[in-house]
Amino acid sequence: MYILGKRADLLIDEDILRLIENQVQESKTLDYKKEIHLGKDQEKKEFLFDITAMYNTEGGCIIFGIEELKDAKLQNTGKPAGIVDLNIENLDKLVLLIEDLIRTSTEPGISSIIVKPISVQNKTILVLGIPKTYGLPSMITFNQTNKFYKRRNSGKYPVDVYELNQMFMQNQVLLEKIISFRKNRIENVISQKFLPNIETSSSVFLHVVPANYFDNNIIDFSHVAKNLISKLKPMATGGWDKMYNIEGFATFSKSIDSKTISSYSQIFRSGIFESYSSEFFWTSDDGTSIIDPSSLSQEIIPTAKNALEVLNDLQIQPPFYISFSLHNVLGKSIHNHRSYIKNKFRNDEIILPFLLIENYQSDIESILKSNFDIFYQSLGYASSPNS
């Protein structure tokens, strides 16, 4: 959703004029449209074909209100000729129509669209910034259309069965990369390669991973870190400090004796969020190591919400994958408000599946419900409380 290196929501009139002056050609990531009409069903379909084609390819921008140059045969050349006023009577109404149409007529629903009206030479144009999918490809569902599109430099085209299969396979490869990252990262933390003074007796991890984390995102924390401290509360702690590190930026809390780090929340330069804590377990009078399972949801859900708020502030593009895991818990007991002796962990690690967060408006509690159900089932319960 970038033009000339700028996000669609940051574009100004001078950027649009540069496109015209420099004769910037249409491409996979840039499309010019003279007009926008969404009154008829066929117009809505064509609009959705264009949106999903770009979303399923590389993302990019569609600019409504730019006429293309014609060749000798009066065919469009893909080069901008000039500005055409869209003459939009009710701009707010049109923006709402666009957002609602895209969200309700695509599956999975595309919701992270930027709609940017710009006045250029006293004429109104409309820029649509479209993200690239890193999860499943999006299908048009308007009027039971059920089609997938992608984009070439010359325009959109319907996807055949072979290419569609490749698109779904890419999603599986992405998920495997994320799982591999988590495995290696947890090993590094527990072996104290990340922090040599971290407490690792029993631990809980929460990971929120942007699907585009491998695209060489580099967040500059020198200008934004001050605004992150209050939102990066480590799990199961009351007070925390901050630190810059090779991975990015983190907040942390120390144990009572101040000799070890017991909890932290880390934002990687790639946009990955990780929260860790060894504070969920405590020791009873008879020496039994105990955890109250309900404390997990009480800490994980708000921490995940804070993580998404931070990632939104950093303009990290959805979707995200989220999961939590527990380590070194074999034989440790569960406090169920009646007895903690009968219920014990049967595995040393409990690693839950990654779940998809499609956008910043997603209901985190509902998404994580299946992970909490699996967690409680690993302890012998039918499901998590309040099912």
URRAPE-V765034 format. One record per backbone hydrogen bond with DSSP energy under -0.5 kcal/mol. CO is the residue of the C=O (numbers start at 1). NH is the residue of the N-H. If there is no record, write none. Layout:
CO/NH + CO/NH
This chain:
1/8 + 3/6 + 6/3 + 7/10 + 8/11 + 12/15 + 12/16 + 13/17 + 14/18 + 15/19 + 16/20 + 17/21 + 18/22 + 19/24 + 20/23 + 24/80 + 27/30 + 29/61 + 30/27 + 31/63 + 33/65 + 33/66 + 40/44 + 41/45 + 42/46 + 43/47 + 44/48 + 45/49 + 46/50 + 47/51 + 48/52 + 49/53 + 50/54 + 51/55 + 52/56 + 53/151 + 54/57 + 54/59 + 55/133 + 60/130 + 61/31 + 62/64 + 62/128 + 63/33 + 63/66 + 64/126 + 65/84 + 67/81 + 67/82 + 69/77 + 71/74 + 75/71 + 78/26 + 79/69 + 82/67 + 87/89 + 90/94 + 91/95 + 92/96 + 93/97 + 94/98 + 95/99 + 96/100 + 97/101 + 98/102 + 99/103 + 100/104 + 101/105 + 102/110 + 105/141 + 105/142 + 107/139 + 109/111 + 111/113 + 113/115 + 114/116 + 114/129 + 115/117 + 116/127 + 118/120 + 118/125 + 120/123 + 123/120 + 123/125 + 124/86 + 125/118 + 126/64 + 127/116 + 127/129 + 128/62 + 128/130 + 129/114 + 130/60 + 139/107 + 140/146 + 140/147 + 141/144 + 142/145 + 147/140 + 148/159 + 150/157 + 152/155 + 155/152 + 157/150 + 160/164 + 161/165 + 162/166 + 163/167 + 164/168 + 165/169 + 166/170 + 167/171 + 168/172 + 169/173 + 170/174 + 171/175 + 172/176 + 173/177 + 174/178 + 175/179 + 176/180 + 177/181 + 178/182 + 179/183 + 180/184 + 181/185 + 182/186 + 183/187 + 184/188 + 185/189 + 186/190 + 187/191 + 188/193 + 188/194 + 189/192 + 195/198 + 197/261 + 203/327 + 204/277 + 205/325 + 206/275 + 207/323 + 208/210 + 208/273 + 209/321 + 210/213 + 212/215 + 219/221 + 220/223 + 221/225 + 224/227 + 225/228 + 225/229 + 228/231 + 228/232 + 229/232 + 234/237 + 241/252 + 243/250 + 247/269 + 248/245 + 249/267 + 250/243 + 251/265 + 252/241 + 253/262 + 253/263 + 255/258 + 260/255 + 260/262 + 261/199 + 262/278 + 263/253 + 264/276 + 265/251 + 266/268 + 266/274 + 267/249 + 268/271 + 269/219 + 272/268 + 273/208 + 274/266 + 275/206 + 276/264 + 277/204 + 280/292 + 282/290 + 284/287 + 288/284 + 288/290 + 289/333 + 290/282 + 291/293 + 291/335 + 292/295 + 293/296 + 293/297 + 294/298 + 295/299 + 296/299 + 296/300 + 297/301 + 299/303 + 300/304 + 301/305 + 302/306 + 303/307 + 304/308 + 305/309 + 306/310 + 307/311 + 308/312 + 309/313 + 310/314 + 311/316 + 312/315 + 319/211 + 320/357 + 321/209 + 322/355 + 323/207 + 324/352 + 325/205 + 326/350 + 327/203 + 329/332 + 332/345 + 333/291 + 334/336 + 339/336 + 340/334 + 342/344 + 343/334 + 345/331 + 348/328 + 348/329 + 350/326 + 350/352 + 355/322 + 356/358 + 357/319 + 357/320 + 359/362 + 362/364 + 363/367 + 364/368 + 365/369 + 366/369 + 367/370 + 368/372 + 369/373 + 370/374 + 371/375 + 372/376 + 373/377 + 374/378 + 376/379 + 376/381 + 377/380 + 384/387
